[in-house]
Every structure is written in C-alpha cells, then in structure tokens.
Amino acid sequence: MGDGFLEVFRARDISISGLSVYVPHGFDGYRIDGPVDLVLKIGHDRSFRARGVIRHHSTEADKRFFGVQFIDVSDEHMRRIRQYVDGRLAEGGEV
C-alpha cells in the first residue's frame, strides 16, 4: 500500500464503496487520503485493477487495519463487487 509497494493482503471486509485490509507489519508513513492501486480477486473470477484512497486506519493500538474507499472502478468490475456482496449477504455470511 503506497508508492513502490507490491504486497498481497486479504480483505477483512468489502462493500460496494470500499474495503478494509489488515497489514500485518503495520504501515509507517501511510497518508490518510493517499491513493493506492489495487488488484482485486473476488471468488473464482479473474483479478482486476481498481484505484482507491486510504480513508482511515483502525483505532486499535497497533493501527494495522486500513479502510480504502474505491475511487476508480470500471462499471463491469463494480457489478462483480456488487454481485459478490449481495450474494454473501443473502447467504447470511460476512462480507
């Protein structure tokens, strides 16, 4: 997360507006409102690119959870996110 970084994270949750990721080593030097490029893989579908912006970090002492708001996602990819979220909610699962 950030310029010059390439890391793989699992999202803690996802919605149509963004996602939360856990960064095990923390992230010194992050910027609230800092842009991030994302490669998302939802279920068994192919991965796709999106752009987000860091909106907040957790209030936990270790500050290892980051909330990212989507700012640039194609219509097709947003449809895939919405289908995933709606499907998980219909199953009564966590998103």
GUGUKE-924258 format. One record per residue (C-alpha): z, y, x. Coordinates in steps of 0.25 Angstrom, whole numbers, plus 5000, padded with zeros to 4 digits. Example, Ala and Ser with C-alpha at 12.3 -4.5 7.8 and 13.67 -1.06 7.14 Angstrom:
2
+------+------+------+
!   c3 !   c2 !   c1 !
+------+------+------+
! 5031 ! 4982 ! 5049 !
! 5029 ! 4996 ! 5055 !
+------+------+------+
// end
This chain:
95
+------+------+------+
!   c3 !   c2 !   c1 !
+------+------+------+
! 5000 ! 5000 ! 5000 !
! 4995 ! 5012 ! 5007 !
! 4985 ! 5017 ! 5017 !
! 4981 ! 5006 ! 5027 !
! 4989 ! 4995 ! 5020 !
! 4984 ! 4982 ! 5014 !
! 4995 ! 4973 ! 5008 !
! 4995 ! 4963 ! 4997 !
! 5006 ! 4965 ! 4987 !
! 5010 ! 4959 ! 4974 !
! 5011 ! 4968 ! 4962 !
! 5025 ! 4967 ! 4955 !
! 5018 ! 4972 ! 4942 !
! 5005 ! 4978 ! 4937 !
! 5001 ! 4987 ! 4926 !
! 4989 ! 4994 ! 4922 !
! 4994 ! 5006 ! 4929 !
! 4998 ! 5000 ! 4942 !
! 5007 ! 4990 ! 4949 !
! 5019 ! 4988 ! 4957 !
! 5019 ! 4981 ! 4971 !
! 5030 ! 4976 ! 4980 !
! 5028 ! 4980 ! 4994 !
! 5038 ! 4970 ! 5002 !
! 5039 ! 4979 ! 5014 !
! 5040 ! 4992 ! 5007 !
! 5030 ! 5003 ! 5009 !
! 5035 ! 5014 ! 5018 !
! 5026 ! 5026 ! 5018 !
! 5021 ! 5024 ! 5003 !
! 5017 ! 5036 ! 4995 !
! 5020 ! 5038 ! 4981 !
! 5007 ! 5041 ! 4975 !
! 5000 ! 5035 ! 4987 !
! 4987 ! 5028 ! 4984 !
! 4985 ! 5013 ! 4986 !
! 4973 ! 5004 ! 4985 !
! 4976 ! 4991 ! 4978 !
! 4969 ! 4977 ! 4978 !
! 4974 ! 4970 ! 4965 !
! 4973 ! 4956 ! 4961 !
! 4977 ! 4952 ! 4947 !
! 4978 ! 4938 ! 4943 !
! 4966 ! 4930 ! 4948 !
! 4956 ! 4941 ! 4947 !
! 4949 ! 4947 ! 4959 !
! 4956 ! 4958 ! 4966 !
! 4952 ! 4973 ! 4964 !
! 4955 ! 4986 ! 4970 !
! 4963 ! 4997 ! 4964 !
! 4970 ! 5010 ! 4968 !
! 4984 ! 5014 ! 4965 !
! 4994 ! 5024 ! 4969 !
! 5009 ! 5022 ! 4972 !
! 5017 ! 5028 ! 4961 !
! 5031 ! 5023 ! 4965 !
! 5040 ! 5013 ! 4973 !
! 5052 ! 5006 ! 4968 !
! 5065 ! 5012 ! 4967 !
! 5071 ! 5000 ! 4974 !
! 5077 ! 5002 ! 4987 !
! 5066 ! 4995 ! 4995 !
! 5055 ! 5002 ! 4988 !
! 5045 ! 4991 ! 4989 !
! 5039 ! 4991 ! 4975 !
! 5027 ! 5001 ! 4973 !
! 5021 ! 5006 ! 4960 !
! 5006 ! 5008 ! 4961 !
! 4998 ! 5015 ! 4950 !
! 4983 ! 5011 ! 4948 !
! 4975 ! 5024 ! 4950 !
! 4961 ! 5017 ! 4952 !
! 4958 ! 5004 ! 4946 !
! 4944 ! 5001 ! 4940 !
! 4943 ! 4998 ! 4925 !
! 4940 ! 4983 ! 4927 !
! 4952 ! 4982 ! 4936 !
! 4961 ! 4989 ! 4927 !
! 4956 ! 4980 ! 4916 !
! 4960 ! 4968 ! 4925 !
! 4974 ! 4974 ! 4927 !
! 4976 ! 4977 ! 4912 !
! 4972 ! 4963 ! 4909 !
! 4982 ! 4957 ! 4919 !
! 4993 ! 4966 ! 4914 !
! 4990 ! 4963 ! 4899 !
! 4990 ! 4948 ! 4902 !
! 5003 ! 4948 ! 4909 !
! 5010 ! 4956 ! 4898 !
! 5004 ! 4947 ! 4887 !
! 5010 ! 4935 ! 4895 !
! 5023 ! 4942 ! 4896 !
! 5023 ! 4942 ! 4911 !
! 5026 ! 4952 ! 4921 !
! 5015 ! 4961 ! 4925 !
+------+------+------+
// end
